[in-house]
Amino acid sequence: MFGRTIWTASCAPKPGMRTLLQTANDLKAVGVRAVGGVVVNRIGTSRQCIRGVIYPTWNDLTTLRTGLGWSFVSQGMNYADMTALTTDAQRYDESGATIPILAAKGHNQAWGLFNYPNDLQDAAAQAVVTDYFSFGRVYTEEPLTNTRTPATTYPYPLLTFSINGGQCNNPSLPCYDFPVRSDRRTTALPDMLTVLRPAPGNYGILQLYRVVEGKGGTMGQANAWDCTSTDWRNRWTGHPENFCRNTLLAALRQRSTSAIITTPADVAIAWGRGRP
């Protein structure tokens, strides 16, 4: 899954910053399709620069869906903090109201999952969201997968393992402890494989944001990275939402080929949660 479905990692892209379409074609080459979380009001008829990154157009999302098999879920109308909203009308406008908008654009499985912006949720938000969405995204700090009983028990959490860039995993290198936003360390390849090799009856979700390759900038710069090492332990990115392309593809090539690549909506139907 791609959080916020970002087109590229900067409003002034540098060489090595992959576009979402390039990454989608990488995934297709290894037999994978993805789910994108959509912030509805960040998608328009032209690619918009918002908060330092570029977002796709509605036509881009259609291309990903019809040409590459992607599907899309809601990540809110405006990416608002659901716990800061004070009425059910506001909570609906941020969540449930996005479903018909996405459906009108041809994205008919948005009801399968609501990606709570920044993972912020409370009982009041869950009461509204669960009326319209089968599941609500919940980040897990461990590489865990979902099983039917917890996922279909109120408030219907769908555990999602967010993979991030950051410091490298080699303690002998300077990249091991340089300053990184949120004090992140690059997600370890074996942890990704835990999610990509689910046991029968389990459903695993890896989420990332944007992909980079090669080398850009120097250590200490916020949007720098170095993915050139042949060893995943030595790779790093200065921004935790950037992730090395070669590590991602290495993980996907080692996934369980017997596991079904599917969507939250299809899992909801299979597990009896259906469409709320």
N, C-alpha and C positions, 0 to 999 in steps of 0.2 A: 504494500500500500504506500501511496505517496501523500504525505501530509501537505495539505493546502494546494497540491497540484501546481507547483511552481514551474514556470517555463525554463528559466535559467537563473544562475546564482547571483547575478548582479545586474543593475540597470545599465552598467557599462561593462559588458561581458569581456573577459580576457580569454586568450587562447587556452584551451583545456577545460573551460566550463562547458559541460555538455548541455544541450537543449533537452527538454523532455521528450521530443520526438526522436532524437538520437538515442536516448536511453531506452525508449520504447522499442526501437529497432534492435538494440542490443538484447533486450529481454526476449523479443521474438526469436532471435537467432538461437537462443538456448531453450526455447519452448515454453516461455513464461509470458503471461499477461498480467496486468496489474489492476488495482482499484485505486482511484484517486479521490481524495477528500476535497470537496469544492466549497470555497467561500463564495457564495453566489454573487455578491456585489463587487467582488474583485475580478469577475469575468465580464468582458465586454466585446465589442466588435473589433477592437484593436488591442494589441498587447500593452498592458498598463504597467508602469513602474510604481510599485507600492511598497513602502518600507524597505527599500533597497534591493528588491528583486523584481523580476518581470513575471507577470502572470499570463497564461494563455488566453486565447479568444474562445468564444463558443464554437467557432468553426474548428479550432484546434482540438477541442474535446470531441467533436463529432468525428474527426479524422482518427483520433485514438480509439474511439469506440467501434466505428464501422470498419476501419482498416486493420486494426491491431488487436481487437477483442477486449479492450479495456471496458470497465464499468466505473460508475461514479456514485459516491455517497455524499451526504451533506456534512459540511464542516461549519455550518451556520450561515446566516444571511450576511452578517457583518463581522464575524469573528469576535463577538461580544462575550464577555465574561458572564456565563449563565448564572453564577452565584450573586452577581451584582444587580440582576433584574428583580423588580419588586412585584410584578403582577403576572398572572398566567397569560394574559394577552401579550405582554412583552416576551415571555418565554416561548409562546407559540410563534410569534413573528420571527424570532431568531432561529427556531428549529423546524417545527412542523410546516410552516409556510413555505419552506424551501422545496418541499417535495413536489408540489404541482409545477413550480417553476422549472425544476430539473426535468420533470416528466415531459413538459411542453417542448423541451429541447431534445427529447428522445432518450433521456437517461431515466429508465423506468425502474431501476433497482435502488434508488436513493433511500427508500424506506428501510433497507436492510440494516443500516448502521448510521448512528449519529456520532460524529467525531466531536466530542465536547471541546470547544476551543481551549487550548492550553490544559486540557484534562480537568478543567474546573467544573465541578458538579456538586449539587447538594440535593436534599430530599425534595425541595420544591421544584427544582429543575427536572429531576428524574420523573416526578409525577406527571409532568407534561410530556416529556420526550418519549416515555414508554407508551403513551397513547398513539404515537405516530410512527415510531421506529421499533424494529424488532430487537435491536441491540444498541447499547451505548459503549463507546470505546473507553477502556480503562488501561492506562499504561501499567506494565509490569516491569519491575526492576530486574527480574530474573527471566531467562529465556524459557518461559512457560508456554504451554499450549492450552487450548480450551477443550473442556469436555461438556457433554450435553446438560447434565443436571445443574451445575452452577450457572451456565450460560442461559438456561431457560428458567431460572429462578429470579424473581424480582430483586433488583432493578435491571436484570438481563445484561450483565457486564460481558463484554467481549475483550479478553486480555490481548493486548497488543505490545509487542516488543519493539521499541524504537531503537534503531541502529543509528549511531552518531559518529561523526569524526571527532577529532581532538588530538590530545597527546598520543604519541606512539606507545607501543607495548614492549619496547626494549629498554630496560633500565640502564643500560650502558651508554645510551645515546642522549644528547642534549634535548631531543624532542620529547623525552619522557616526562619532564617536569616544567616545560615552558608555560607561561600564562595562557590560559584558554578560557573563553567565556563559559560560565557554568562549571568550570573546573572539570571538563569532560576528558575521558580517555576514549580513543577510538575503539568501537565495539570489536571484540575478539571474534575471529573467524569461527572457532569452535562453538561459540554461543549462538551464532547465526545458524549453524548447522543443526543445533538442537531443535530450533523452530522449523527448519526446512525438512526435518525427518520425523514428522509426528507419528505417534503410535496409531494403530487403527482406531477409528472413531474419534480422533482428536482433530482439532482445527488450529493451525498455527498462523499467526500474522506477523510478518516483519514490516515495519514502517521506516521509510527514509524520506528525505526531502529533495536533495539535489546532488548531482554527481559531477565529479571533477576527475581529470586524468593528467598524467605528466607532472609538471612542476610549475607553480606560479607564485611569484613574490618570494619573500624571505621570512624566516621564522620570526615571530613577533608581530607581523602584520595580521590584522584581523581576518582578511580573506585570502591569506596565503595557504599553500599546501605543497606537499611533496609525496607523490604516489609512485616514485620511480623505482623504489627498491623491489627486488624480486621476492622479498620476504614481507608478508603482511604485517609483521610485528614492527617493522621500521617505518611504516607509512603514517603520515599525520596530516591533519588539516587545522588551520587556525580558527575556523568557524565550525561549531559542532553540527551544523546542518549540512555541511559539505562532506561527502563520503567518496572514497577512492573507487573508481570504476573497476580496477583490476581485482580488488577485494570482493566487491559485489558479485562480479561475474564468476570468480572462483567459488564463492558460496553457492551460487545458483547452479553451477555445473555439478556440484556435489550433493544436490538435494536428493531426496527420495523420489525416484521416478515412478514409484507405485502410488504416491500420494496424488490426489486429485486437486488440480488448481481450480479454485472455485470462488464464489463471491459470498459476502455475508447474507445476502438475500436468499441464495440457494441453500446455505447452511440453515437459515431460519426455517425454510420450508421442510428440509430434511429432518430437523429436530422438533418439528411441531410448533414452532413459534409463529410461523406464517407471517402474513402482513397484518399489523395492528389495525 
